[in-house]
Amino acid sequence: MRSSSGADAHTDRRYRAEGLDEFAGWIEELLRDRGYDIDSPRGGGRSKLADDAGVHRAAVSRLLQRQSMPDLETMRRIAAVLGVPLREMLIRSGRLTEDDLPVVAGGGHPAAGDGHSALSPEEAARRMGVPPELRELFAKVARQFLPEGG
């Protein structure tokens, strides 16, 4: 019996490539809308974005050349520079779905009736089994991704 893992891997690569192409196109549109000159060879828009976001120029180039998806920290920084919610960036990148990141009502609590209650970063660390000596660090990092007052 022949394994389908080779076919599955090919389909997965094609899906990722299509997702990267769509995501990079969306980022390009945002960059143009915000005045970054990414179309002329010497426009400097790619370098300016990298400088503004404090990320490596290579990461920006790899994204816009559809070679690789940026890591989470690079996405977070680019989202901030472009004025895009990190949630939207993560969903459009295909890294997470809308179900993974439910919209929250005011105060950082999930919308009423969704059956979930908001956790503090400390409680989340505890429930996830983060070792006690690392929970403070986990909470500090997690707070960077929470809305103001979260």
Phi, psi and omega in degrees: 000132184274135179283144178262009184298324177296316178294321179297318180295319179297315179298319179296317179297318180296317179298315180296319180296318178296319179296319179295317180298315180295316180296314180298321177298320178296316179297317179301317179298316177299318181298314179297317179300331183261011172088010177280125180274094181255000185264330179268144184304327183250018182294331177079007183296323180294315179294320180296317177300313180301315179295314181299322183273347182070038179239168179291139177299326180298324179295319178293315180298316180298323178293308185290339175268005177061038179264323180200154178278139178292156176286173185300315182296319178296318177300316181300317182290318179294319178301317181297316181295321182275355179071035181247135176300138179302325178304312180295320179299315182293322179290314181294331179286343183086000180292322180224164178251171176298328177292327178291330183234074183296146177291137181253144174283170183317145177084007176081007179265141178303154181304146182302140175085004181270358175081005180244150172240148182291142177251147171287157177303324179295316179293320177299317179300315180299312182293331180276355178082021176295131181303143183309322182289347180251357185296321180297317177297315178303312182297320180298315179293315182300322181299334178296338183258001181267152175295160178311134178079005183274000000 
